[in-house]
Amino acid sequence: MLVWVIYDISDDKKRGRVAKICKNYGLYRVQKSAFLGALNKNEWDSLSLECDETIEESDSVYVFPMCDDCFKKIKLIGEGFDKELVSDKIITKFF
């Protein structure tokens, strides 16, 4: 399933750790505090737990699913992200 992770974290180090957690799960950064990518239910739960252990009570991390049909209906104004990089399909890149 496609999952959005959006956060508001005041501490730079903790914010960096949450970003690193998202990247470790293969999520694609779409804005400074927003990630998007495909995760299964176990990955979604694990990511949520890791973020919960990282942040303070006054911070917030939203982790929510988005159906594929809704993702296709996104309207973007301005410069955005490459929708082809974010999908429910497994993508392999070689560098």
C-alpha positions in Angstrom: 0.0 0.0 0.0 1.1 3.6 -0.6 1.9 5.4 2.7 2.5 9.0 3.4 4.7 10.1 6.4 4.4 13.7 7.3 6.0 15.1 10.4 6.5 18.3 12.5 9.5 17.8 14.8 11.3 20.7 16.5 14.6 19.1 17.3 17.0 18.9 14.3 18.6 15.6 15.4 15.3 13.9 16.0 13.9 15.2 12.7 17.0 13.9 11.0 16.5 10.5 12.6 12.9 10.3 11.5 14.0 11.2 7.9 16.6 8.5 8.0 14.0 6.0 9.3 11.8 6.9 6.3 14.7 6.5 3.9 15.6 3.1 5.4 12.1 1.9 4.5 12.6 3.0 1.0 10.3 6.0 1.1 10.8 8.8 -1.3 11.1 12.3 0.0 8.5 14.6 -1.6 9.1 17.6 0.6 11.3 18.4 3.5 9.0 16.9 6.1 7.0 14.5 3.8 7.8 11.1 2.5 5.8 8.7 0.3 6.3 5.1 -0.7 5.0 1.6 -0.7 5.0 -0.4 2.5 3.3 -3.6 3.6 1.4 -3.6 6.9 4.3 -5.0 9.0 6.7 -2.3 7.6 4.0 0.4 8.3 3.8 -0.8 11.9 7.5 -1.0 12.4 8.1 2.4 10.9 5.5 3.8 13.2 7.1 2.2 16.3 10.5 3.5 15.3 9.2 7.0 14.9 7.4 6.9 18.2 10.6 5.9 20.0 12.4 8.8 18.4 10.2 11.8 18.9 9.2 13.8 21.9 5.6 14.1 23.1 5.2 17.6 21.7 6.2 16.4 18.2 4.0 14.7 15.6 4.4 12.1 12.9 1.5 11.2 10.7 1.6 7.8 8.9 -1.4 7.1 6.7 -2.2 5.0 3.7 -3.4 6.3 0.4 -5.2 4.1 -2.1 -3.8 3.8 -5.6 -6.8 5.4 -7.2 -6.6 8.4 -4.9 -2.9 8.7 -5.6 -3.6 8.9 -9.3 -6.0 11.8 -8.7 -3.4 14.0 -7.0 -3.3 17.5 -8.5 0.0 19.2 -8.1 0.5 22.9 -8.4 4.1 24.0 -9.0 7.2 21.8 -9.0 6.6 18.4 -7.5 7.9 14.8 -7.4 8.0 12.1 -10.0 4.9 10.0 -9.5 6.6 7.2 -11.4 9.2 6.8 -8.6 6.4 6.2 -6.0 4.1 3.2 -6.6 2.9 0.0 -5.1 5.2 -1.9 -7.5 8.7 -2.9 -6.5 11.2 -0.8 -8.3 14.9 -1.7 -8.6 17.5 0.8 -9.5 21.1 0.1 -10.3 23.7 2.8 -9.9 
